[in-house]
């Protein structure tokens, strides 16, 4: 077993103990574990980069919190909610949204 799998196993066990203690709901744990399975590594070489709200807003050109909220409500980007309800955004999803916006803006001109 390599180090990455060891970390995944430890996180799975910790998550299950959090669920048992009522500190984390089962659905959130499933989403966290799904993110881990999509990530090839946990040691910083992962291709998936999650950004908190502030970092996501800055990444999208310093948009306001309300703009990001509207994008979520409109379904343009989907946050990954982890543990305490603070949304994290996948940088690849933000890139895809930006690319869609650029291509649709170019099509209108």
ROKEZA-866201 format. One record per residue (C-alpha): residue number from 1; residue in one letter; x, z, y. Coordinates in steps of 0.001 Angstrom, whole numbers, plus 500000, padded with zeros to 6 digits. Each point is the difference from the previous one (the first is absolute). Last residue first. Example, Ala and Ser with C-alpha at 12.3 -4.5 7.8 and 13.67 -1.06 7.14 Angstrom:
residues 2
 pos code     c1     c3     c2
   2    S 513670 507140 498940
   1    A 498630 500660 496560
end
This chain:
residues 109
 pos code     c1     c3     c2
 109    X 479380 468736 539649
 108    X 497658 501651 497548
 107    X 502217 499349 496968
 106    X 502970 501724 501637
 105    X 497999 503211 500480
 104    X 498899 499853 496357
 103    X 503600 499603 498838
 102    X 501287 502844 502177
 101    X 497206 502361 498933
 100    X 500542 499209 496330
  99    X 503751 500589 500387
  98    X 499381 503343 501721
  97    X 497628 501063 497217
  96    X 502524 498980 497332
  95    X 502777 501917 501747
  94    X 497758 503080 500243
  93    X 499221 499755 496294
  92    X 503741 499676 499220
  91    X 500678 503100 502124
  90    X 497636 502030 497840
  89    X 498058 502381 502225
  88    X 499766 503753 499587
  87    X 496851 501870 500883
  86    X 499972 503757 500507
  85    X 497312 501401 497730
  84    X 501870 503072 498837
  83    X 501178 498608 496669
  82    X 500631 496270 500502
  81    X 497719 497408 501518
  80    X 501290 496439 499579
  79    X 498772 498055 502990
  78    X 498312 496597 499761
  77    X 500597 497324 502628
  76    X 497692 497357 501450
  75    X 496930 501717 498574
  74    X 498111 500176 503302
  73    X 500056 503810 499891
  72    X 503753 499977 499319
  71    X 500640 497575 502868
  70    X 497813 502139 502254
  69    X 502042 503119 499098
  68    X 503222 498131 500814
  67    X 498561 499006 503371
  66    X 498830 503570 500669
  65    X 503459 501393 499228
  64    X 501386 497669 502649
  63    X 502223 497026 499300
  62    X 503758 500352 500406
  61    X 500805 496540 498623
  60    X 498778 500163 496420
  59    X 503041 502002 498861
  58    X 499291 502564 502722
  57    X 496448 500475 498743
  56    X 501232 500243 496397
  55    X 502651 502571 501003
  54    X 497370 502124 501738
  53    X 497543 499755 497128
  52    X 502501 500805 497260
  51    X 501937 497172 498394
  50    X 500376 499250 496302
  49    X 502740 497663 498852
  48    X 499588 498214 496683
  47    X 503103 498129 498842
  46    X 501450 503154 498517
  45    X 503771 500437 500212
  44    X 499660 503458 501533
  43    X 500343 501915 496732
  42    X 496355 499637 498985
  41    X 500361 496710 498175
  40    X 497973 496950 498963
  39    X 496973 501096 502000
  38    X 496650 498828 498650
  37    X 499961 502862 497474
  36    X 500703 502492 502759
  35    X 497163 498660 502111
  34    X 497665 500376 497022
  33    X 501208 503590 499566
  32    X 499075 500775 503595
  31    X 496600 498344 499630
  30    X 499262 501923 496789
  29    X 501042 503260 501669
  28    X 497635 499267 502868
  27    X 497142 499437 497552
  26    X 500748 503257 498148
  25    X 499737 502152 503113
  24    X 502959 501951 501329
  23    X 500452 503691 500843
  22    X 497405 501157 497480
  21    X 502585 501871 497897
  20    X 499405 497700 497010
  19    X 500343 496959 502264
  18    X 503289 501349 501378
  17    X 501230 500590 496420
  16    X 499133 496394 499168
  15    X 501913 498794 503037
  14    X 503064 502008 498977
  13    X 499903 498518 496495
  12    X 499629 496439 501357
  11    X 502767 500593 502537
  10    X 502337 501254 497274
   9    X 499226 497003 497794
   8    X 500592 497585 502877
   7    X 503306 501711 500833
   6    X 501142 499755 496389
   5    X 498962 496340 499908
   4    X 502163 499300 503025
   3    X 502947 501930 498571
   2    X 500125 497905 496830
   1    X 498585 500927 496625
end
